[in-house]
Amino acid sequence: MEKRRRNPQTLTAEQFEVFRTRLDERGNVPPPQPESYMMGEIVRGVYPQLKKLRENGYTLKMLVRVFEENGVVITIHALSTYLKNLALPREQAPVKAASKGTVGAPTVEVRSGQFQMKPDVTL
């Protein structure tokens, strides 16, 4: 079976200018706002205000109460985790875990005949 090569897409100079103009027009319009926000987006969006409240002595329990007064239900543990992750510099932020259906690759390349150390089992 012969492999067919993909034909690259091309634009005429006129099509390219129209495309560029449309992108420029979009650059002046703010992106549409989502209809709903997930909890991480909510906490991230109000993080500067939460940080200031924490600096002024608000406890996590008090912040959870503020969330609840505004119709947002969050646990102290969840809020603590979000705040901790947002406070970390970008390069230290935790990496998202792989989905349950995937198996992670070993951190060290193992060749046949080599010994691979396994992590200790927690008791």
Contacts in CASP RR format, 6 or more apart in sequence:
PFRMAT RR
TARGET T0000
AUTHOR 0000-0000-0000
METHOD contacts of the structure
MODEL  1
MEKRRRNPQTLTAEQFEVFRTRLDERGNVPPPQPESYMMGEIVRGVYPQL
KKLRENGYTLKMLVRVFEENGVVITIHALSTYLKNLALPREQAPVKAASK
GTVGAPTVEVRSGQFQMKPDVTL
11 19 0 8 1.000
34 41 0 8 1.000
39 72 0 8 1.000
39 74 0 8 1.000
39 78 0 8 1.000
39 82 0 8 1.000
40 82 0 8 1.000
42 72 0 8 1.000
43 50 0 8 1.000
43 74 0 8 1.000
43 79 0 8 1.000
43 82 0 8 1.000
43 83 0 8 1.000
43 86 0 8 1.000
44 82 0 8 1.000
44 86 0 8 1.000
47 83 0 8 1.000
47 86 0 8 1.000
50 63 0 8 1.000
50 83 0 8 1.000
51 83 0 8 1.000
51 87 0 8 1.000
53 62 0 8 1.000
53 63 0 8 1.000
53 66 0 8 1.000
54 63 0 8 1.000
54 83 0 8 1.000
58 66 0 8 1.000
60 76 0 8 1.000
60 79 0 8 1.000
60 80 0 8 1.000
60 83 0 8 1.000
61 76 0 8 1.000
63 79 0 8 1.000
64 74 0 8 1.000
64 75 0 8 1.000
64 76 0 8 1.000
64 79 0 8 1.000
67 73 0 8 1.000
67 74 0 8 1.000
67 79 0 8 1.000
85 93 0 8 1.000
85 94 0 8 1.000
88 94 0 8 1.000
98 104 0 8 1.000
106 116 0 8 1.000
108 116 0 8 1.000
110 116 0 8 1.000
END
